[in-house]
Amino acid sequence: MNYTLTDIPERTQKPRESGYTMVMDKGMSLREIEDMIEVSGDFIDIVKMGWATSYVTPILKEKIELFRQAGIPCYFGGTLFEAFVIRNQFDDYRKLLDRYNLEFAEVSDGSIDMNHDEKCEYIRTLAGQVTVLSEVGSKDAAKIIPPYRWIEQMQTELEAGAWKVIGESREAGNVGLFRDSGEVRQGLVEEILTKIPLEKIIWEAPQKAQQVWFIKLCGTNVNLGNIAPSEVIPLETIRLGLRGDTFLHFLNQGK
């Protein structure tokens, strides 16, 4: 850091298991990536190329190489996995991961109906090839999954070989973990945490109020995802109690 302040919460260091910041790339240019890495690279743990943007990105290979040179892994969004699966092209998807030398993959079923045993089999298969992130929750705002089902699915997907599970919210933060207003489904989150280890969950929280809520509940080193590139530095200040939203939170904890 540029200067010393006392009573700053301790952040885990990269490579880390907790305190993860997952950034959502919705179509950045090479120059935008270079600028993001220059300013925020120390705080970014992984980048998701949102949904199926990689299909239409003309500089895909170059983007992946930029992230690789910066020591930041990237992966294709779960919707792309679903797009291959629904077309019976799972083997092609596995070859795609190899073609771009990707070390991570996301398995999700937010857009398609998939038997959960089948989803776990995809996780098991891919876990022999890459590190798997599995996403739980639906992109359909009208589909409300009860807490016990979230817990069951997270448990079985971790057992199947997922490294971490992702709590769904979409890039807007208005489904899954959240109501359509963006408000956190507090009872759902608290119930999940009674059964699933905190470090095993990445909570998609694109809105500032959502990030603040999770940091106050779970601490500075909660795993957060779907963070916009321009919000990485602001998020880090929230984690450290250096923004009004958490300014007194960590100071009060030490008294």
Contacts in CASP RR format, 6 or more apart in sequence:
PFRMAT RR
TARGET T0000
AUTHOR 0000-0000-0000
METHOD contacts of the structure
MODEL  1
MNYTLTDIPERTQKPRESGYTMVMDKGMSLREIEDMIEVSGDFIDIVKMG
WATSYVTPILKEKIELFRQAGIPCYFGGTLFEAFVIRNQFDDYRKLLDRY
NLEFAEVSDGSIDMNHDEKCEYIRTLAGQVTVLSEVGSKDAAKIIPPYRW
IEQMQTELEAGAWKVIGESREAGNVGLFRDSGEVRQGLVEEILTKIPLEK
IIWEAPQKAQQVWFIKLCGTNVNLGNIAPSEVIPLETIRLGLRGDTFLHF
LNQGK
5 242 0 8 1.000
7 250 0 8 1.000
7 251 0 8 1.000
7 254 0 8 1.000
8 240 0 8 1.000
8 241 0 8 1.000
8 242 0 8 1.000
8 250 0 8 1.000
9 219 0 8 1.000
9 220 0 8 1.000
9 239 0 8 1.000
9 240 0 8 1.000
9 241 0 8 1.000
9 250 0 8 1.000
10 220 0 8 1.000
11 19 0 8 1.000
11 220 0 8 1.000
11 221 0 8 1.000
11 239 0 8 1.000
11 240 0 8 1.000
12 18 0 8 1.000
12 19 0 8 1.000
12 221 0 8 1.000
14 42 0 8 1.000
14 45 0 8 1.000
15 45 0 8 1.000
16 45 0 8 1.000
16 221 0 8 1.000
17 199 0 8 1.000
18 198 0 8 1.000
18 199 0 8 1.000
18 221 0 8 1.000
18 222 0 8 1.000
18 223 0 8 1.000
19 45 0 8 1.000
19 220 0 8 1.000
19 221 0 8 1.000
19 222 0 8 1.000
19 223 0 8 1.000
19 224 0 8 1.000
19 239 0 8 1.000
20 45 0 8 1.000
20 46 0 8 1.000
20 164 0 8 1.000
20 202 0 8 1.000
20 223 0 8 1.000
20 224 0 8 1.000
20 225 0 8 1.000
21 43 0 8 1.000
21 44 0 8 1.000
21 45 0 8 1.000
21 224 0 8 1.000
21 225 0 8 1.000
21 227 0 8 1.000
21 232 0 8 1.000
21 235 0 8 1.000
21 236 0 8 1.000
22 45 0 8 1.000
22 46 0 8 1.000
22 47 0 8 1.000
22 48 0 8 1.000
22 202 0 8 1.000
22 223 0 8 1.000
22 224 0 8 1.000
22 225 0 8 1.000
22 226 0 8 1.000
22 227 0 8 1.000
23 36 0 8 1.000
23 44 0 8 1.000
23 46 0 8 1.000
23 47 0 8 1.000
23 48 0 8 1.000
23 225 0 8 1.000
23 227 0 8 1.000
23 228 0 8 1.000
23 229 0 8 1.000
23 232 0 8 1.000
24 47 0 8 1.000
24 48 0 8 1.000
24 50 0 8 1.000
24 171 0 8 1.000
24 206 0 8 1.000
24 225 0 8 1.000
24 226 0 8 1.000
24 227 0 8 1.000
24 228 0 8 1.000
24 229 0 8 1.000
25 33 0 8 1.000
25 47 0 8 1.000
25 48 0 8 1.000
25 49 0 8 1.000
25 50 0 8 1.000
25 53 0 8 1.000
25 63 0 8 1.000
25 74 0 8 1.000
25 229 0 8 1.000
26 50 0 8 1.000
26 53 0 8 1.000
26 171 0 8 1.000
27 49 0 8 1.000
27 50 0 8 1.000
27 53 0 8 1.000
27 57 0 8 1.000
28 36 0 8 1.000
28 63 0 8 1.000
28 229 0 8 1.000
29 59 0 8 1.000
30 59 0 8 1.000
30 62 0 8 1.000
30 63 0 8 1.000
30 66 0 8 1.000
32 229 0 8 1.000
33 63 0 8 1.000
33 66 0 8 1.000
33 67 0 8 1.000
34 66 0 8 1.000
36 44 0 8 1.000
36 229 0 8 1.000
36 232 0 8 1.000
37 44 0 8 1.000
37 66 0 8 1.000
37 67 0 8 1.000
37 70 0 8 1.000
37 72 0 8 1.000
39 232 0 8 1.000
39 233 0 8 1.000
40 229 0 8 1.000
40 232 0 8 1.000
40 233 0 8 1.000
41 70 0 8 1.000
41 72 0 8 1.000
41 232 0 8 1.000
43 232 0 8 1.000
43 233 0 8 1.000
43 235 0 8 1.000
43 236 0 8 1.000
44 72 0 8 1.000
44 232 0 8 1.000
45 72 0 8 1.000
46 72 0 8 1.000
46 73 0 8 1.000
46 74 0 8 1.000
46 75 0 8 1.000
46 104 0 8 1.000
47 67 0 8 1.000
47 72 0 8 1.000
47 73 0 8 1.000
47 74 0 8 1.000
47 75 0 8 1.000
48 74 0 8 1.000
48 75 0 8 1.000
48 76 0 8 1.000
48 77 0 8 1.000
48 106 0 8 1.000
48 225 0 8 1.000
48 226 0 8 1.000
49 57 0 8 1.000
49 63 0 8 1.000
49 74 0 8 1.000
49 75 0 8 1.000
49 76 0 8 1.000
49 77 0 8 1.000
50 76 0 8 1.000
50 77 0 8 1.000
50 79 0 8 1.000
50 171 0 8 1.000
51 77 0 8 1.000
51 78 0 8 1.000
51 79 0 8 1.000
51 80 0 8 1.000
52 76 0 8 1.000
52 77 0 8 1.000
52 79 0 8 1.000
52 80 0 8 1.000
52 83 0 8 1.000
54 60 0 8 1.000
54 76 0 8 1.000
54 77 0 8 1.000
54 80 0 8 1.000
55 80 0 8 1.000
55 83 0 8 1.000
57 63 0 8 1.000
60 100 0 8 1.000
61 100 0 8 1.000
63 74 0 8 1.000
64 74 0 8 1.000
64 100 0 8 1.000
64 101 0 8 1.000
64 102 0 8 1.000
67 73 0 8 1.000
67 74 0 8 1.000
68 74 0 8 1.000
68 101 0 8 1.000
73 102 0 8 1.000
73 103 0 8 1.000
73 104 0 8 1.000
74 102 0 8 1.000
74 104 0 8 1.000
75 102 0 8 1.000
75 103 0 8 1.000
75 104 0 8 1.000
75 105 0 8 1.000
75 106 0 8 1.000
75 133 0 8 1.000
76 96 0 8 1.000
76 97 0 8 1.000
76 102 0 8 1.000
76 105 0 8 1.000
76 106 0 8 1.000
77 106 0 8 1.000
77 108 0 8 1.000
78 106 0 8 1.000
78 107 0 8 1.000
78 108 0 8 1.000
78 135 0 8 1.000
79 108 0 8 1.000
79 110 0 8 1.000
79 111 0 8 1.000
80 93 0 8 1.000
81 93 0 8 1.000
81 105 0 8 1.000
81 106 0 8 1.000
81 107 0 8 1.000
81 108 0 8 1.000
81 122 0 8 1.000
82 108 0 8 1.000
82 109 0 8 1.000
82 110 0 8 1.000
82 111 0 8 1.000
82 112 0 8 1.000
82 114 0 8 1.000
84 90 0 8 1.000
84 92 0 8 1.000
84 93 0 8 1.000
84 96 0 8 1.000
85 93 0 8 1.000
85 112 0 8 1.000
85 114 0 8 1.000
85 122 0 8 1.000
86 112 0 8 1.000
90 122 0 8 1.000
94 125 0 8 1.000
94 126 0 8 1.000
94 129 0 8 1.000
97 105 0 8 1.000
97 126 0 8 1.000
97 129 0 8 1.000
97 130 0 8 1.000
98 129 0 8 1.000
102 130 0 8 1.000
103 130 0 8 1.000
103 131 0 8 1.000
104 130 0 8 1.000
104 131 0 8 1.000
104 132 0 8 1.000
104 133 0 8 1.000
105 126 0 8 1.000
105 129 0 8 1.000
105 130 0 8 1.000
105 131 0 8 1.000
105 132 0 8 1.000
105 133 0 8 1.000
106 132 0 8 1.000
106 133 0 8 1.000
106 134 0 8 1.000
106 135 0 8 1.000
106 166 0 8 1.000
107 119 0 8 1.000
107 122 0 8 1.000
107 123 0 8 1.000
107 126 0 8 1.000
107 132 0 8 1.000
107 133 0 8 1.000
107 134 0 8 1.000
107 135 0 8 1.000
107 157 0 8 1.000
107 162 0 8 1.000
108 134 0 8 1.000
108 135 0 8 1.000
108 166 0 8 1.000
108 168 0 8 1.000
109 119 0 8 1.000
109 135 0 8 1.000
110 135 0 8 1.000
110 137 0 8 1.000
110 138 0 8 1.000
110 139 0 8 1.000
110 140 0 8 1.000
110 168 0 8 1.000
111 139 0 8 1.000
116 153 0 8 1.000
116 156 0 8 1.000
119 134 0 8 1.000
119 157 0 8 1.000
120 156 0 8 1.000
120 157 0 8 1.000
120 159 0 8 1.000
120 160 0 8 1.000
121 160 0 8 1.000
123 132 0 8 1.000
123 134 0 8 1.000
123 157 0 8 1.000
123 160 0 8 1.000
123 161 0 8 1.000
123 162 0 8 1.000
124 160 0 8 1.000
124 161 0 8 1.000
126 132 0 8 1.000
127 160 0 8 1.000
127 161 0 8 1.000
127 162 0 8 1.000
131 163 0 8 1.000
132 161 0 8 1.000
132 162 0 8 1.000
132 163 0 8 1.000
133 162 0 8 1.000
133 163 0 8 1.000
133 164 0 8 1.000
133 165 0 8 1.000
133 166 0 8 1.000
133 202 0 8 1.000
134 157 0 8 1.000
134 158 0 8 1.000
134 160 0 8 1.000
134 162 0 8 1.000
134 164 0 8 1.000
134 165 0 8 1.000
134 166 0 8 1.000
135 165 0 8 1.000
135 166 0 8 1.000
135 167 0 8 1.000
135 168 0 8 1.000
136 150 0 8 1.000
136 153 0 8 1.000
136 154 0 8 1.000
136 157 0 8 1.000
136 165 0 8 1.000
136 166 0 8 1.000
136 167 0 8 1.000
136 168 0 8 1.000
137 145 0 8 1.000
137 150 0 8 1.000
137 153 0 8 1.000
137 167 0 8 1.000
137 168 0 8 1.000
137 176 0 8 1.000
138 145 0 8 1.000
138 168 0 8 1.000
138 175 0 8 1.000
138 176 0 8 1.000
139 168 0 8 1.000
139 170 0 8 1.000
139 175 0 8 1.000
140 175 0 8 1.000
141 174 0 8 1.000
141 175 0 8 1.000
141 176 0 8 1.000
141 180 0 8 1.000
145 176 0 8 1.000
147 187 0 8 1.000
147 188 0 8 1.000
147 191 0 8 1.000
147 192 0 8 1.000
148 191 0 8 1.000
150 188 0 8 1.000
150 191 0 8 1.000
150 192 0 8 1.000
151 191 0 8 1.000
151 192 0 8 1.000
151 195 0 8 1.000
151 196 0 8 1.000
154 165 0 8 1.000
154 192 0 8 1.000
154 195 0 8 1.000
154 196 0 8 1.000
154 200 0 8 1.000
154 201 0 8 1.000
155 195 0 8 1.000
155 196 0 8 1.000
157 165 0 8 1.000
158 165 0 8 1.000
158 196 0 8 1.000
158 200 0 8 1.000
164 200 0 8 1.000
164 201 0 8 1.000
164 202 0 8 1.000
164 223 0 8 1.000
165 196 0 8 1.000
165 200 0 8 1.000
165 201 0 8 1.000
165 202 0 8 1.000
166 201 0 8 1.000
166 202 0 8 1.000
166 203 0 8 1.000
166 204 0 8 1.000
166 225 0 8 1.000
167 176 0 8 1.000
167 177 0 8 1.000
167 201 0 8 1.000
167 202 0 8 1.000
167 203 0 8 1.000
167 204 0 8 1.000
168 175 0 8 1.000
168 176 0 8 1.000
168 177 0 8 1.000
168 204 0 8 1.000
169 175 0 8 1.000
169 176 0 8 1.000
169 177 0 8 1.000
169 178 0 8 1.000
169 203 0 8 1.000
169 204 0 8 1.000
169 205 0 8 1.000
169 206 0 8 1.000
169 210 0 8 1.000
169 226 0 8 1.000
170 176 0 8 1.000
170 204 0 8 1.000
170 226 0 8 1.000
171 206 0 8 1.000
171 226 0 8 1.000
172 206 0 8 1.000
173 182 0 8 1.000
173 204 0 8 1.000
173 205 0 8 1.000
173 206 0 8 1.000
173 207 0 8 1.000
173 210 0 8 1.000
173 226 0 8 1.000
174 180 0 8 1.000
174 181 0 8 1.000
174 182 0 8 1.000
176 185 0 8 1.000
177 184 0 8 1.000
177 185 0 8 1.000
177 188 0 8 1.000
177 189 0 8 1.000
177 203 0 8 1.000
177 204 0 8 1.000
177 205 0 8 1.000
178 184 0 8 1.000
178 185 0 8 1.000
178 210 0 8 1.000
179 185 0 8 1.000
182 207 0 8 1.000
182 209 0 8 1.000
182 210 0 8 1.000
184 210 0 8 1.000
184 213 0 8 1.000
184 214 0 8 1.000
189 203 0 8 1.000
189 214 0 8 1.000
189 217 0 8 1.000
190 217 0 8 1.000
192 201 0 8 1.000
193 218 0 8 1.000
198 218 0 8 1.000
198 222 0 8 1.000
198 223 0 8 1.000
199 223 0 8 1.000
201 223 0 8 1.000
202 223 0 8 1.000
202 224 0 8 1.000
202 225 0 8 1.000
203 210 0 8 1.000
203 214 0 8 1.000
203 222 0 8 1.000
203 223 0 8 1.000
203 224 0 8 1.000
203 225 0 8 1.000
204 224 0 8 1.000
204 225 0 8 1.000
204 226 0 8 1.000
205 211 0 8 1.000
205 213 0 8 1.000
205 214 0 8 1.000
205 224 0 8 1.000
205 225 0 8 1.000
205 226 0 8 1.000
205 227 0 8 1.000
206 225 0 8 1.000
206 226 0 8 1.000
206 227 0 8 1.000
206 228 0 8 1.000
206 231 0 8 1.000
208 231 0 8 1.000
208 234 0 8 1.000
208 238 0 8 1.000
208 245 0 8 1.000
211 224 0 8 1.000
211 227 0 8 1.000
211 235 0 8 1.000
211 238 0 8 1.000
212 238 0 8 1.000
212 245 0 8 1.000
212 246 0 8 1.000
214 222 0 8 1.000
214 224 0 8 1.000
215 222 0 8 1.000
215 238 0 8 1.000
215 239 0 8 1.000
215 246 0 8 1.000
215 249 0 8 1.000
216 246 0 8 1.000
216 249 0 8 1.000
220 239 0 8 1.000
220 240 0 8 1.000
220 241 0 8 1.000
220 250 0 8 1.000
221 239 0 8 1.000
224 235 0 8 1.000
227 235 0 8 1.000
234 243 0 8 1.000
237 243 0 8 1.000
238 245 0 8 1.000
238 246 0 8 1.000
239 246 0 8 1.000
240 250 0 8 1.000
241 247 0 8 1.000
241 249 0 8 1.000
241 250 0 8 1.000
241 251 0 8 1.000
END
